[in-house]
Amino acid sequence: MTNLAIAANGLRKSYGDKTVLDGVDLAVPEGTIFALLGPNGAGKTTAVKILSTLVSADPGTGAIHIGGHDLAADPQAVRASIGVTGQFSAVDGLITGEENMLLMADLHHLSQREGRRVTAGLLERFDLTEAAKKPASTYSGGMKRRLDIAMTLVGDPRIIFLDEPTTGLDPRSRHTMWQIIRELVTGGVTVFLTTQYLEEADELADRIAVLNDGQIAAQGTAEELKRIVPGGHVRLRFTDPAAYRSAAAALGDGARDDESLALQLPSDGSQRALRSILDRLDSAGVEADELTVHTPDLDDVFFALTGGAVVPHQPKETAR
Ligand SMILES: Nc1ncnc2c1ncn2[C@@H]1O[C@H](COP(=O)(O)OP(=O)(O)OP(=O)(O)O)[C@@H](O)[C@H]1O
Protein backbone atom coordinates (compact mmCIF):
# COMPACT_ATOMS: atom_id res chain seq x y z
CA MET A 1 0.00 0.00 0.00
CA THR A 2 1.20 3.51 -0.78
CA ASN A 3 1.85 5.62 2.26
CA LEU A 4 -0.02 8.88 2.43
CA ALA A 5 2.01 12.01 3.16
CA ILE A 6 -1.20 13.98 3.67
CA ALA A 7 -4.53 12.51 4.72
CA ALA A 8 -7.39 14.75 5.78
CA ASN A 9 -10.98 13.78 6.32
CA GLY A 10 -13.91 16.14 6.38
CA LEU A 11 -11.91 19.35 6.61
CA ARG A 12 -14.19 22.11 7.87
CA LYS A 13 -13.65 25.81 8.40
CA SER A 14 -15.97 28.77 8.68
CA TYR A 15 -15.28 32.43 9.30
CA GLY A 16 -18.38 33.87 10.96
CA ASP A 17 -21.31 32.63 8.92
CA LYS A 18 -19.15 32.08 5.84
CA THR A 19 -18.35 28.41 5.26
CA VAL A 20 -14.95 28.26 3.58
CA LEU A 21 -14.32 24.51 3.71
CA ASP A 22 -17.31 22.25 3.95
CA GLY A 23 -16.06 18.71 4.45
CA VAL A 24 -13.00 18.38 2.24
CA ASP A 25 -11.21 15.00 1.99
CA LEU A 26 -7.61 15.02 0.79
CA ALA A 27 -5.22 12.12 0.27
CA VAL A 28 -1.73 12.70 -1.12
CA PRO A 29 0.63 9.73 -1.57
CA GLU A 30 4.27 10.23 -0.58
CA GLY A 31 6.59 11.48 -3.30
CA THR A 32 3.85 12.93 -5.50
CA ILE A 33 2.70 16.40 -6.52
CA PHE A 34 -0.85 17.31 -5.62
CA ALA A 35 -2.50 20.46 -6.94
CA LEU A 36 -5.44 22.14 -5.26
CA LEU A 37 -7.05 24.21 -7.93
CA GLY A 38 -9.77 26.76 -7.41
CA PRO A 39 -10.95 30.25 -8.23
CA ASN A 40 -10.10 33.23 -6.01
CA GLY A 41 -11.54 32.82 -2.56
CA ALA A 42 -12.27 29.10 -2.97
CA GLY A 43 -10.45 28.29 0.26
CA LYS A 44 -7.11 27.02 -1.06
CA THR A 45 -4.97 29.10 1.28
CA THR A 46 -7.24 28.21 4.19
CA ALA A 47 -6.68 24.50 3.44
CA VAL A 48 -2.90 25.01 3.32
CA LYS A 49 -2.98 26.97 6.59
CA ILE A 50 -4.92 24.21 8.35
CA LEU A 51 -2.73 21.39 6.99
CA SER A 52 0.40 23.28 8.00
CA THR A 53 -0.88 23.98 11.54
CA LEU A 54 -1.10 27.76 11.07
CA VAL A 55 -4.88 27.82 11.54
CA SER A 56 -7.03 25.33 13.39
CA ALA A 57 -9.82 23.41 11.67
CA ASP A 58 -13.37 23.67 13.01
CA PRO A 59 -14.85 21.06 15.32
CA GLY A 60 -16.41 18.28 13.28
CA THR A 61 -13.32 17.93 11.11
CA GLY A 62 -12.15 14.32 10.89
CA ALA A 63 -8.64 13.07 11.47
CA ILE A 64 -5.75 14.87 9.75
CA HIS A 65 -2.43 13.09 9.35
CA ILE A 66 0.63 14.81 7.91
CA GLY A 67 3.76 12.74 7.42
CA GLY A 68 2.10 10.07 9.58
CA HIS A 69 1.63 12.47 12.50
CA ASP A 70 -1.78 13.31 13.92
CA LEU A 71 -2.12 17.06 13.44
CA ALA A 72 -4.43 17.59 16.42
CA ALA A 73 -2.41 15.46 18.82
CA ASP A 74 1.11 16.34 17.71
CA PRO A 75 1.29 19.62 15.77
CA GLN A 76 4.95 19.97 16.75
CA ALA A 77 5.87 16.76 14.88
CA VAL A 78 3.86 17.95 11.89
CA ARG A 79 5.73 21.26 11.87
CA ALA A 80 9.04 19.44 11.99
CA SER A 81 8.25 17.46 8.86
CA ILE A 82 6.86 20.22 6.65
CA GLY A 83 7.96 23.36 4.83
CA VAL A 84 5.55 26.11 3.81
CA THR A 85 6.01 28.80 1.20
CA GLY A 86 3.11 31.20 1.32
CA GLN A 87 1.74 33.72 -1.10
CA PHE A 88 3.41 36.37 0.97
CA SER A 89 7.05 35.66 1.06
CA ALA A 90 9.01 35.07 4.25
CA VAL A 91 11.99 36.82 2.68
CA ASP A 92 13.26 39.86 4.60
CA GLY A 93 14.22 42.45 1.99
CA LEU A 94 16.49 44.44 4.30
CA ILE A 95 19.06 41.69 4.69
CA THR A 96 20.94 39.70 2.07
CA GLY A 97 19.81 36.41 0.59
CA GLU A 98 22.57 34.66 2.49
CA GLU A 99 21.56 36.30 5.78
CA ASN A 100 17.94 35.23 5.20
CA MET A 101 19.16 31.67 4.77
CA LEU A 102 21.41 31.78 7.85
CA LEU A 103 18.54 33.13 9.90
CA MET A 104 16.49 30.16 8.80
CA ALA A 105 19.33 27.80 9.70
CA ASP A 106 19.38 29.40 13.17
CA LEU A 107 15.63 28.85 13.54
CA HIS A 108 16.22 25.19 12.75
CA HIS A 109 18.95 25.06 15.42
CA LEU A 110 21.66 24.11 12.96
CA SER A 111 25.20 24.72 14.20
CA GLN A 112 26.91 27.74 12.65
CA ARG A 113 29.12 25.52 10.54
CA GLU A 114 26.23 23.32 9.39
CA GLY A 115 24.12 26.43 8.71
CA ARG A 116 26.85 27.84 6.45
CA ARG A 117 27.23 24.53 4.63
CA VAL A 118 23.48 24.12 4.02
CA THR A 119 23.12 27.79 3.02
CA ALA A 120 25.96 27.63 0.49
CA GLY A 121 24.56 24.41 -1.00
CA LEU A 122 21.04 25.75 -1.38
CA LEU A 123 22.12 29.14 -2.75
CA GLU A 124 24.16 27.28 -5.35
CA ARG A 125 21.29 24.92 -6.17
CA PHE A 126 18.89 27.80 -6.71
CA ASP A 127 21.33 29.86 -8.73
CA LEU A 128 21.60 32.58 -6.09
CA THR A 129 25.28 32.37 -5.20
CA GLU A 130 26.15 35.48 -7.18
CA ALA A 131 23.37 37.50 -5.55
CA ALA A 132 23.95 36.04 -2.08
CA LYS A 133 25.55 39.16 -0.63
CA LYS A 134 23.01 41.61 -2.03
CA PRO A 135 19.95 42.79 -0.09
CA ALA A 136 16.98 40.59 -0.97
CA SER A 137 14.96 43.74 -1.78
CA THR A 138 17.08 44.07 -4.94
CA TYR A 139 16.09 40.58 -6.17
CA SER A 140 13.67 40.03 -9.04
CA GLY A 141 10.33 38.32 -8.35
CA GLY A 142 11.70 35.00 -9.58
CA MET A 143 14.85 35.27 -7.44
CA LYS A 144 12.76 36.10 -4.34
CA ARG A 145 10.57 33.10 -4.97
CA ARG A 146 13.65 30.88 -5.38
CA LEU A 147 15.11 32.26 -2.17
CA ASP A 148 11.81 31.62 -0.43
CA ILE A 149 11.84 27.96 -1.45
CA ALA A 150 15.53 27.65 -0.57
CA MET A 151 14.68 28.97 2.91
CA THR A 152 11.90 26.41 3.19
CA LEU A 153 14.35 23.64 2.37
CA VAL A 154 16.83 24.53 5.14
CA GLY A 155 15.00 22.23 7.54
CA ASP A 156 15.01 19.40 4.96
CA PRO A 157 11.23 18.91 5.05
CA ARG A 158 9.71 15.78 3.50
CA ILE A 159 6.44 17.55 2.70
CA ILE A 160 6.27 20.99 1.15
CA PHE A 161 3.25 23.26 0.83
CA LEU A 162 3.55 25.81 -1.94
CA ASP A 163 0.76 28.35 -1.98
CA GLU A 164 0.56 29.76 -5.50
CA PRO A 165 4.29 29.37 -6.16
CA THR A 166 4.31 31.06 -9.56
CA THR A 167 1.70 33.80 -9.24
CA GLY A 168 3.14 36.98 -10.70
CA LEU A 169 6.19 35.35 -12.27
CA ASP A 170 7.12 35.80 -15.92
CA PRO A 171 7.02 32.69 -18.16
CA ARG A 172 10.75 32.00 -17.87
CA SER A 173 10.76 32.21 -14.07
CA ARG A 174 7.62 30.09 -13.99
CA HIS A 175 9.34 27.35 -15.99
CA THR A 176 12.38 27.53 -13.69
CA MET A 177 10.06 27.13 -10.71
CA TRP A 178 8.37 24.13 -12.32
CA GLN A 179 11.78 22.56 -12.84
CA ILE A 180 12.64 23.16 -9.18
CA ILE A 181 9.37 21.58 -8.07
CA ARG A 182 9.96 18.52 -10.26
CA GLU A 183 13.46 18.12 -8.86
CA LEU A 184 12.12 18.28 -5.30
CA VAL A 185 9.82 15.38 -6.03
CA THR A 186 12.58 13.39 -7.70
CA GLY A 187 14.35 13.71 -4.36
CA GLY A 188 11.39 12.01 -2.65
CA VAL A 189 9.65 15.12 -1.31
CA THR A 190 5.86 15.38 -1.44
CA VAL A 191 4.54 18.66 -2.83
CA PHE A 192 1.11 20.10 -2.10
CA LEU A 193 0.57 23.15 -4.23
CA THR A 194 -2.27 25.54 -4.79
CA THR A 195 -2.64 27.27 -8.07
CA GLN A 196 -5.03 29.28 -10.17
CA TYR A 197 -3.16 28.21 -13.29
CA LEU A 198 -4.66 25.20 -14.96
CA GLU A 199 -1.59 24.84 -17.11
CA GLU A 200 0.53 24.59 -13.98
CA ALA A 201 -1.60 21.81 -12.51
CA ASP A 202 -1.60 20.03 -15.86
CA GLU A 203 2.21 20.29 -16.15
CA LEU A 204 3.14 19.31 -12.64
CA ALA A 205 0.53 17.47 -10.69
CA ASP A 206 0.07 13.72 -10.38
CA ARG A 207 -3.36 14.43 -9.00
CA ILE A 208 -5.53 17.53 -9.08
CA ALA A 209 -8.50 18.47 -6.93
CA VAL A 210 -10.83 21.25 -7.99
CA LEU A 211 -12.14 23.19 -5.01
CA ASN A 212 -15.40 25.03 -5.44
CA ASP A 213 -17.87 26.40 -2.91
CA GLY A 214 -15.94 24.79 -0.08
CA GLN A 215 -16.08 21.31 -1.55
CA ILE A 216 -14.02 19.19 -3.89
CA ALA A 217 -15.95 19.37 -7.15
CA ALA A 218 -13.78 16.69 -8.76
CA GLN A 219 -10.39 15.10 -8.42
CA GLY A 220 -8.15 12.84 -10.42
CA THR A 221 -5.28 12.98 -12.86
CA ALA A 222 -5.38 15.75 -15.48
CA GLU A 223 -6.43 13.14 -18.05
CA GLU A 224 -9.24 11.81 -15.84
CA LEU A 225 -10.54 15.32 -15.23
CA LYS A 226 -10.50 16.14 -18.92
CA ARG A 227 -12.67 13.10 -19.55
CA ILE A 228 -15.47 14.36 -17.35
CA VAL A 229 -16.29 17.35 -19.53
CA PRO A 230 -18.14 16.98 -22.81
CA GLY A 231 -15.97 16.53 -25.89
CA GLY A 232 -14.36 19.23 -27.92
CA HIS A 233 -15.68 21.52 -30.58
CA VAL A 234 -14.93 22.94 -33.96
CA ARG A 235 -14.84 26.68 -34.35
CA LEU A 236 -15.46 28.35 -37.66
CA ARG A 237 -14.70 32.00 -38.27
CA PHE A 238 -15.89 34.19 -41.08
CA THR A 239 -15.05 37.68 -42.25
CA ASP A 240 -18.10 38.06 -44.49
CA PRO A 241 -21.33 38.48 -42.44
CA ALA A 242 -23.43 37.00 -45.28
CA ALA A 243 -21.24 33.86 -45.38
CA TYR A 244 -21.47 33.65 -41.60
CA ARG A 245 -25.27 33.78 -41.71
CA SER A 246 -25.48 31.15 -44.47
CA ALA A 247 -23.14 28.84 -42.55
CA ALA A 248 -25.15 29.31 -39.35
CA ALA A 249 -28.33 28.37 -41.24
CA ALA A 250 -26.67 25.35 -42.90
CA LEU A 251 -25.06 23.99 -39.74
CA GLY A 252 -27.84 24.85 -37.33
CA ASP A 253 -26.68 23.04 -34.21
CA GLY A 254 -23.83 25.31 -33.13
CA ALA A 255 -23.43 28.24 -30.74
CA ARG A 256 -23.26 31.58 -32.52
CA ASP A 257 -21.02 34.50 -31.72
CA ASP A 258 -22.52 37.23 -33.88
CA GLU A 259 -19.95 39.79 -32.84
CA SER A 260 -16.87 37.89 -33.97
CA LEU A 261 -18.73 36.04 -36.76
CA ALA A 262 -17.82 32.67 -35.26
CA LEU A 263 -19.70 29.41 -34.96
CA GLN A 264 -18.88 26.76 -32.41
CA LEU A 265 -20.06 23.21 -33.11
CA PRO A 266 -19.83 20.32 -30.66
CA SER A 267 -17.53 17.77 -32.27
CA ASP A 268 -15.09 15.02 -31.39
CA GLY A 269 -12.70 16.47 -33.98
CA SER A 270 -12.58 13.22 -35.95
CA GLN A 271 -11.97 13.20 -39.69
CA ARG A 272 -15.51 12.01 -40.30
CA ALA A 273 -17.00 14.83 -38.19
CA LEU A 274 -14.86 17.44 -39.91
CA ARG A 275 -15.79 16.08 -43.35
CA SER A 276 -19.47 16.31 -42.47
CA ILE A 277 -19.09 19.96 -41.46
CA LEU A 278 -17.11 20.80 -44.60
CA ASP A 279 -19.64 18.97 -46.80
CA ARG A 280 -22.49 20.96 -45.30
CA LEU A 281 -20.57 24.20 -45.84
CA ASP A 282 -19.84 23.19 -49.45
CA SER A 283 -23.51 22.45 -50.05
CA ALA A 284 -24.39 25.88 -48.74
CA GLY A 285 -21.70 27.35 -50.99
CA VAL A 286 -19.78 29.04 -48.17
CA GLU A 287 -16.20 28.85 -47.08
CA ALA A 288 -14.96 29.53 -43.57
CA ASP A 289 -11.96 31.83 -43.21
CA GLU A 290 -10.65 29.84 -40.29
CA LEU A 291 -11.41 26.40 -38.89
CA THR A 292 -9.97 25.27 -35.59
CA VAL A 293 -10.44 22.03 -33.69
CA HIS A 294 -10.53 22.32 -29.94
CA THR A 295 -10.00 19.29 -27.70
CA PRO A 296 -11.08 19.62 -24.04
CA ASP A 297 -8.42 20.91 -21.69
CA LEU A 298 -8.29 21.71 -18.01
CA ASP A 299 -9.83 25.11 -18.70
CA ASP A 300 -13.00 23.35 -19.81
CA VAL A 301 -12.98 21.21 -16.68
CA PHE A 302 -12.39 24.19 -14.46
CA PHE A 303 -15.13 26.30 -15.95
CA ALA A 304 -17.56 23.39 -16.10
CA LEU A 305 -16.98 22.59 -12.44
CA THR A 306 -16.69 26.03 -10.94
CA GLY A 307 -19.55 27.54 -12.91
CA GLY A 308 -17.35 30.33 -14.23
CA ALA A 309 -18.09 32.30 -17.32
CA VAL A 310 -16.91 30.83 -20.61
CA VAL A 311 -13.61 32.37 -21.60
CA PRO A 312 -12.20 32.54 -25.10
CA HIS A 313 -10.04 29.53 -25.82
CA GLN A 314 -6.70 29.38 -27.46
CA PRO A 315 -7.13 26.87 -30.27
CA LYS A 316 -5.04 23.78 -29.61
CA GLU A 317 -4.78 22.55 -33.14
CA THR A 318 -5.47 24.11 -36.48
CA ALA A 319 -7.03 21.80 -39.00
CA ARG A 320 -7.00 24.13 -41.89
N1 LIG B 1 -8.98 35.22 8.72
C1 LIG B 1 -10.09 35.31 7.96
N2 LIG B 1 -11.19 35.92 8.42
C2 LIG B 1 -12.32 35.99 7.68
N3 LIG B 1 -12.45 35.50 6.45
C3 LIG B 1 -11.39 34.87 5.91
C4 LIG B 1 -10.15 34.75 6.65
N4 LIG B 1 -9.28 34.06 5.86
C5 LIG B 1 -9.93 33.79 4.71
N5 LIG B 1 -11.20 34.27 4.74
C6 LIG B 1 -12.20 34.14 3.67
O1 LIG B 1 -12.27 32.77 3.29
C7 LIG B 1 -12.43 32.64 1.89
C8 LIG B 1 -11.35 31.74 1.34
O2 LIG B 1 -10.10 32.38 1.41
P1 LIG B 1 -8.74 31.71 0.94
O3 LIG B 1 -7.66 32.72 1.12
O4 LIG B 1 -8.58 30.40 1.59
O5 LIG B 1 -9.06 31.49 -0.61
P2 LIG B 1 -8.09 31.11 -1.78
O6 LIG B 1 -8.76 30.01 -2.53
O7 LIG B 1 -6.71 30.86 -1.28
O8 LIG B 1 -8.13 32.40 -2.68
P3 LIG B 1 -6.97 33.21 -3.45
O9 LIG B 1 -6.72 32.46 -4.71
O10 LIG B 1 -7.65 34.52 -3.69
O11 LIG B 1 -5.81 33.30 -2.55
C9 LIG B 1 -12.42 34.05 1.32
O12 LIG B 1 -13.75 34.44 1.12
C10 LIG B 1 -11.77 34.86 2.41
O13 LIG B 1 -12.27 36.16 2.39
The ligand as an SDF file (V2000), in Angstrom:
LIG
                    3D

 31 33  0  0  0  0  0  0  0  0999 V2000
   -8.9800   35.2240    8.7170 N   0  0  0  0  0  0  0  0  0  0  0  0
  -10.0870   35.3150    7.9640 C   0  0  0  0  0  0  0  0  0  0  0  0
  -11.1890   35.9170    8.4230 N   0  0  0  0  0  0  0  0  0  0  0  0
  -12.3160   35.9940    7.6800 C   0  0  0  0  0  0  0  0  0  0  0  0
  -12.4530   35.4970    6.4470 N   0  0  0  0  0  0  0  0  0  0  0  0
  -11.3930   34.8680    5.9150 C   0  0  0  0  0  0  0  0  0  0  0  0
  -10.1460   34.7460    6.6480 C   0  0  0  0  0  0  0  0  0  0  0  0
   -9.2830   34.0640    5.8620 N   0  0  0  0  0  0  0  0  0  0  0  0
   -9.9330   33.7870    4.7130 C   0  0  0  0  0  0  0  0  0  0  0  0
  -11.1950   34.2650    4.7360 N   0  0  0  0  0  0  0  0  0  0  0  0
  -12.1990   34.1390    3.6680 C   0  0  0  0  0  0  0  0  0  0  0  0
  -12.2720   32.7710    3.2910 O   0  0  0  0  0  0  0  0  0  0  0  0
  -12.4340   32.6420    1.8900 C   0  0  0  0  0  0  0  0  0  0  0  0
  -11.3540   31.7410    1.3370 C   0  0  0  0  0  0  0  0  0  0  0  0
  -10.0970   32.3830    1.4150 O   0  0  0  0  0  0  0  0  0  0  0  0
   -8.7410   31.7140    0.9420 P   0  0  0  0  0  0  0  0  0  0  0  0
   -7.6620   32.7200    1.1170 O   0  0  0  0  0  0  0  0  0  0  0  0
   -8.5780   30.3980    1.5930 O   0  0  0  0  0  0  0  0  0  0  0  0
   -9.0580   31.4880   -0.6080 O   0  0  0  0  0  0  0  0  0  0  0  0
   -8.0880   31.1120   -1.7820 P   0  0  0  0  0  0  0  0  0  0  0  0
   -8.7580   30.0070   -2.5280 O   0  0  0  0  0  0  0  0  0  0  0  0
   -6.7140   30.8620   -1.2830 O   0  0  0  0  0  0  0  0  0  0  0  0
   -8.1290   32.4040   -2.6760 O   0  0  0  0  0  0  0  0  0  0  0  0
   -6.9660   33.2140   -3.4480 P   0  0  0  0  0  0  0  0  0  0  0  0
   -6.7210   32.4560   -4.7110 O   0  0  0  0  0  0  0  0  0  0  0  0
   -7.6450   34.5190   -3.6910 O   0  0  0  0  0  0  0  0  0  0  0  0
   -5.8080   33.2950   -2.5490 O   0  0  0  0  0  0  0  0  0  0  0  0
  -12.4230   34.0450    1.3240 C   0  0  0  0  0  0  0  0  0  0  0  0
  -13.7540   34.4450    1.1170 O   0  0  0  0  0  0  0  0  0  0  0  0
  -11.7740   34.8580    2.4060 C   0  0  0  0  0  0  0  0  0  0  0  0
  -12.2670   36.1600    2.3860 O   0  0  0  0  0  0  0  0  0  0  0  0
  1  2  1  0
  2  3  1  0
  2  7  2  0
  3  4  2  0
  4  5  1  0
  5  6  2  0
  6  7  1  0
  6 10  1  0
  7  8  1  0
  8  9  2  0
  9 10  1  0
 10 11  1  0
 11 12  1  0
 11 30  1  0
 12 13  1  0
 13 14  1  0
 13 28  1  0
 14 15  1  0
 15 16  1  0
 16 17  2  0
 16 18  1  0
 16 19  1  0
 19 20  1  0
 20 21  2  0
 20 22  1  0
 20 23  1  0
 23 24  1  0
 24 25  2  0
 24 26  1  0
 24 27  1  0
 28 29  1  0
 28 30  1  0
 30 31  1  0
M  END
$$$$
